[in-house]
Amino acid sequence: MRWKRDRAHAQRDRQVEVCVEFLRALMRAYEGLYDVACREDRAADRNYGTVRDLMAEAGTADSRQLLLVTAESHVTMACEHAFAVLRDLRDAVGRGLTADTSAYQEVDSRFRDALHDFRVEVRRSQGLADADDIRRPRVPPYEMVPVQPAGSS
């Protein structure tokens, strides 16, 4: 009997690791998209090819697939929603939207809400009684950040 309990704990631990890796991939992609959307020197990167590559490098699709086959259904539904909204954000940046526009801020807000919902579902899957009590992701300072050209002081 003990080996079954140990196996169940190991399986749950692995599911949590998979969820955490997906969260990390989401945040790597989000931070990269935000960097492209808010820096003036990244204007050339605001195109579909660049932001698609950024998402691929972040590992979102791979970690999503692993999560979809290992997690409980309520977690996978939240995963799918967060991933879909991240793709919407990718598409917005790929169309050239910048962080200082209301259209970008709307999809960014939807992503932060979806990210929060995913975190809550992962916590629920762990049986945490206070799963809903976590803080929502902060709102970034939606402004374009000018960058000094190389060689200037």
C-alpha positions as CSV (number, residue, x, y, z in Angstrom):
1,M,0.0,0.0,0.0
2,R,2.8,2.4,0.9
3,W,4.3,2.1,-2.6
4,K,1.0,3.1,-4.2
5,R,0.9,6.2,-1.9
6,D,4.5,7.0,-2.8
7,R,3.8,6.6,-6.5
8,A,0.8,8.9,-6.2
9,H,2.9,11.5,-4.5
10,A,5.6,11.2,-7.1
11,Q,3.1,11.5,-9.9
12,R,1.5,14.6,-8.3
13,D,5.0,16.1,-7.8
14,R,5.7,15.5,-11.5
15,Q,2.5,17.2,-12.5
16,V,3.3,20.2,-10.5
17,E,6.8,20.4,-12.1
18,V,5.2,20.2,-15.5
19,C,2.8,23.1,-14.6
20,V,5.6,25.2,-13.2
21,E,7.6,24.6,-16.4
22,F,4.6,25.8,-18.4
23,L,4.3,28.9,-16.2
24,R,8.0,29.6,-16.7
25,A,7.6,29.2,-20.5
26,L,4.6,31.5,-20.4
27,M,6.5,34.2,-18.5
28,R,9.6,33.9,-20.8
29,A,7.3,34.4,-23.8
30,Y,5.4,37.2,-22.1
31,E,8.5,39.1,-21.0
32,G,10.0,38.8,-24.5
33,L,6.8,40.1,-26.1
34,Y,6.5,42.9,-23.6
35,D,10.2,43.9,-24.3
36,V,9.4,44.0,-28.0
37,A,6.2,46.0,-27.5
38,C,7.6,48.6,-25.2
39,R,11.0,49.5,-26.5
40,E,11.5,51.9,-29.3
41,D,14.6,50.1,-30.5
42,R,12.7,46.9,-31.1
43,A,10.3,48.4,-33.7
44,A,11.8,46.1,-36.4
45,D,11.0,43.1,-34.3
46,R,7.3,43.9,-34.2
47,N,6.4,41.4,-36.9
48,Y,4.8,38.0,-37.0
49,G,8.0,36.0,-37.8
50,T,10.0,37.5,-35.0
51,V,7.4,37.1,-32.3
52,R,6.6,33.6,-33.4
53,D,10.2,32.7,-33.1
54,L,10.3,34.3,-29.6
55,M,7.4,32.1,-28.5
56,A,9.2,29.0,-29.9
57,E,12.4,29.9,-28.1
58,A,10.4,30.3,-24.8
59,G,9.2,26.7,-25.1
60,T,5.5,27.4,-24.6
61,A,4.2,24.9,-27.1
62,D,6.4,22.0,-25.9
63,S,5.6,22.5,-22.2
64,R,2.0,23.0,-23.1
65,Q,1.8,19.6,-24.8
66,L,3.4,17.9,-21.8
67,L,1.0,19.5,-19.5
68,L,-2.0,18.5,-21.6
69,V,-1.2,14.8,-21.2
70,T,-0.3,14.9,-17.6
71,A,-2.6,17.3,-15.7
72,E,-6.1,17.2,-14.5
73,S,-8.8,18.5,-16.9
74,H,-9.5,21.8,-14.9
75,V,-5.8,22.6,-15.1
76,T,-5.6,21.8,-18.8
77,M,-8.6,24.0,-19.5
78,A,-6.9,26.9,-17.7
79,C,-3.6,26.0,-19.6
80,E,-5.4,26.2,-22.9
81,H,-7.0,29.5,-22.1
82,A,-3.7,31.1,-21.0
83,F,-1.9,29.8,-24.1
84,A,-4.7,31.1,-26.4
85,V,-4.5,34.6,-24.8
86,L,-0.7,34.5,-25.1
87,R,-1.1,33.8,-28.8
88,D,-3.5,36.8,-29.0
89,L,-0.8,38.9,-27.4
90,R,1.8,37.5,-29.8
91,D,-0.5,38.4,-32.7
92,A,-1.0,41.9,-31.4
93,V,2.7,42.5,-31.1
94,G,3.3,40.9,-34.5
95,R,0.8,43.3,-36.0
96,G,3.0,46.1,-34.6
97,L,1.0,47.1,-31.6
98,T,3.0,48.8,-28.9
99,A,2.6,48.7,-25.1
100,D,1.3,52.3,-25.0
101,T,-1.8,51.5,-27.0
102,S,-5.2,50.6,-25.5
103,A,-5.5,47.6,-27.9
104,Y,-2.3,46.1,-26.5
105,Q,-3.2,46.8,-22.9
106,E,-6.6,45.1,-23.3
107,V,-5.0,41.8,-24.5
108,D,-2.2,42.2,-21.9
109,S,-4.9,42.5,-19.2
110,R,-6.6,39.4,-20.5
111,F,-3.3,37.5,-20.4
112,R,-2.6,38.5,-16.8
113,D,-6.2,37.3,-15.9
114,A,-5.7,34.0,-17.6
115,L,-2.3,33.6,-16.0
116,H,-3.8,34.2,-12.6
117,D,-6.6,31.7,-13.3
118,F,-4.1,29.1,-14.4
119,R,-2.1,29.6,-11.2
120,V,-5.2,29.2,-9.1
121,E,-6.1,25.9,-10.9
122,V,-2.7,24.5,-10.3
123,R,-3.0,25.4,-6.6
124,R,-6.4,23.7,-6.5
125,S,-5.0,20.6,-8.1
126,Q,-2.6,20.5,-5.1
127,G,-5.5,20.6,-2.7
128,L,-4.5,24.0,-1.3
129,A,-7.4,25.5,0.7
130,D,-6.3,29.0,-0.1
131,A,-5.9,28.5,-3.8
132,D,-7.8,31.6,-4.7
133,D,-5.9,33.9,-2.3
134,I,-2.9,34.4,-4.5
135,R,-2.1,37.9,-5.7
136,R,-2.9,38.8,-9.3
137,P,0.0,39.6,-11.7
138,R,1.1,43.2,-11.5
139,V,0.2,45.7,-14.2
140,P,3.3,46.7,-16.1
141,P,4.1,50.4,-16.8
142,Y,2.6,50.7,-20.3
143,E,5.0,53.2,-21.8
144,M,7.5,53.2,-24.6
145,V,11.0,53.0,-23.3
146,P,13.5,55.0,-25.5
147,V,16.9,53.4,-25.8
148,Q,20.1,55.4,-26.4
149,P,21.8,54.5,-29.7
150,A,25.1,52.6,-29.3
151,G,28.0,54.9,-28.8
152,S,26.1,57.8,-27.4
153,S,26.4,59.1,-23.9
